[in-house]
């Protein structure tokens, strides 16, 4: 919908928001830029309509198309986010249509562009503590400054089953590790 950026900015203004997170489903069906243009227009319209509101975007990977990504980067959202979702070993099972390395490359591209970059991870899908720590290191060295970790919860019986419920103590260890290696922000907990 070409009017979506204007309607979104109007809603942000009406709700008097100071920070907004914009996300969407993948639009791989939109040939050309996979929807990156509407992302850019939405960010621009919010910045224009509500200049005091910061914009965080949680985007798809745009199939790794740098020209599409740059359309979003160039309008400078205050936070660019793209989730790794899980550790690499189980990525194909958890995210069958995604590519883990491509997601890491998207995060690198954002950080290299100079954007404050964020990613998130779900745990409880069969990963090990060491795999989570390794994923955190890879994200940090890719330039990510904000890292989130939360418990995977099975949304329906047709989705992957929860392999384990992570203890609050383990979430605290992840947070400490992340801050110790240098992330600016680490949010780690059951409902993150």
C-alpha positions in Angstrom: 0.0 0.0 0.0 1.7 3.2 -1.1 -0.1 5.2 1.6 1.2 2.9 4.4 4.2 5.2 5.3 1.9 8.2 5.8 -0.7 6.2 7.8 2.1 4.8 10.0 3.6 8.2 10.7 0.1 9.6 11.5 -0.5 6.7 13.9 2.9 7.4 15.6 2.0 11.1 16.0 -1.5 10.3 17.2 -0.1 7.9 19.9 2.6 10.5 20.8 5.3 7.9 20.7 8.9 8.7 21.5 10.2 5.4 20.2 8.7 3.1 17.6 9.6 -0.3 16.4 8.6 -1.1 12.9 8.6 -4.7 11.6 7.0 -6.8 8.9 6.9 -10.2 7.3 9.4 -11.0 4.5 8.2 -9.6 1.2 10.3 -11.8 -1.1 7.4 -11.7 -3.5 8.1 -8.0 -4.2 10.6 -8.2 -7.0 13.1 -5.4 -7.3 13.9 -4.5 -3.7 11.7 -6.9 -1.6 9.9 -4.0 -0.1 12.9 -1.9 1.0 11.5 1.2 -0.7 8.4 1.2 1.5 10.7 0.7 4.6 12.7 3.8 3.6 9.5 5.8 2.9 8.1 4.8 6.3 11.2 5.7 8.2 11.4 9.1 6.4 7.8 9.9 7.0 8.0 9.2 10.7 11.2 11.3 11.0 9.5 14.1 9.1 6.1 13.9 10.9 7.4 13.2 14.4 11.0 14.4 14.5 11.4 13.7 18.2 10.5 10.0 17.8 13.3 7.5 17.4 12.8 4.7 14.8 13.9 1.2 15.3 13.4 -1.2 12.4 13.3 -5.0 12.6 13.7 -6.0 9.0 13.8 -9.1 6.9 17.2 -9.8 5.1 16.0 -8.5 1.7 17.7 -11.7 0.4 21.0 -10.1 1.1 20.6 -7.6 -1.7 22.9 -4.8 -0.7 21.1 -2.2 -2.9 17.9 -3.0 -1.1 19.5 -2.9 2.3 21.1 0.5 1.5 17.7 2.0 0.8 16.9 1.4 4.5 20.4 2.3 5.7 20.5 5.6 3.9 17.5 7.0 5.8 19.2 6.3 9.1 16.9 4.6 11.4 18.2 5.1 15.0 18.4 1.3 15.4 18.6 -1.3 12.6 17.7 -4.8 13.8 17.7 -8.1 12.1 17.4 -11.3 14.1 19.7 -14.3 13.9 16.8 -16.1 15.7 18.9 -19.2 16.7 22.4 -20.6 16.7 23.8 -21.6 13.3 23.7 -25.4 13.7 19.9 -25.5 14.0 19.1 -22.6 11.7 17.8 -24.7 8.7 15.4 -26.5 11.0 14.2 -23.3 12.8 14.3 -20.9 9.8 13.9 -23.1 6.7 13.6 -20.2 4.3 16.5 -18.1 5.8 20.2 -18.3 5.6 22.1 -17.8 8.8 25.3 -16.5 7.2 23.3 -14.1 5.1 21.6 -12.8 8.3 25.1 -12.2 9.9 26.2 -10.5 6.7 23.2 -8.1 6.9 24.2 -7.2 10.5 27.8 -6.6 9.4 26.6 -4.4 6.5 24.4 -2.3 8.9 27.2 -1.8 11.4 29.7 -1.0 8.6 27.2 1.6 7.4 27.5 3.2 10.8 24.1 2.3 12.1 23.4 1.2 15.7 22.8 -2.5 15.1 20.7 -5.0 17.1 20.0 -8.7 16.9 18.1 -11.3 18.9 18.2 -15.0 19.7 15.7 -17.5 21.0 17.0 -20.3 23.3 15.3 -23.6 24.3 15.5 -25.1 20.8 18.3 -27.6 21.4 21.3 -25.3 21.3 24.2 -25.6 23.9 25.5 -22.8 26.2 28.7 -22.8 24.1 26.8 -22.3 20.9 25.0 -19.3 22.3 28.2 -17.8 23.5 29.8 -18.4 20.1 26.8 -16.7 18.4 27.2 -13.7 20.7 30.9 -13.4 19.8 30.1 -13.6 16.1 27.4 -10.9 16.4 29.7 -8.7 18.4 32.6 -9.0 15.9 30.1 -8.3 13.1 29.4 -4.9 14.8 26.2 -5.6 16.7 25.9 -3.3 19.8 22.5 -4.5 21.2 21.9 -8.2 21.8 18.7 -9.9 23.1 18.1 -13.4 24.2 14.7 -14.9 25.1 13.0 -18.2 25.7 11.5 -19.9 22.7 7.8 -20.7 23.3 6.0 -23.0 21.0 3.2 -20.9 19.4 1.1 -23.9 18.1 1.3 -27.7 18.1 2.5 -27.6 14.5 5.6 -25.5 15.4 8.9 -26.9 16.8 8.6 -28.2 20.4 10.5 -26.5 23.2 13.6 -28.6 23.9 14.2 -27.1 27.4 13.3 -24.1 29.5 16.4 -22.0 30.2 16.9 -21.1 33.9 17.1 -17.5 35.0 20.6 -18.2 36.1 21.7 -19.1 32.6 20.0 -16.0 31.2 22.0 -13.9 33.7 25.2 -15.7 32.6 24.5 -14.7 29.0 23.9 -11.1 30.0 27.1 -10.9 31.9 29.1 -12.6 29.1 27.6 -10.2 26.6 28.4 -7.1 28.6 31.9 -8.4 29.4 32.8 -8.8 25.7 31.6 -5.3 24.9 27.9 -5.1 23.8 26.4 -1.8 24.8 23.1 -3.4 25.7 22.2 -7.0 26.5 18.6 -8.0 27.4 18.5 -11.6 28.5 15.5 -13.3 30.1 12.5 -15.6 29.7 10.2 -13.0 28.2 12.7 -11.0 26.3 
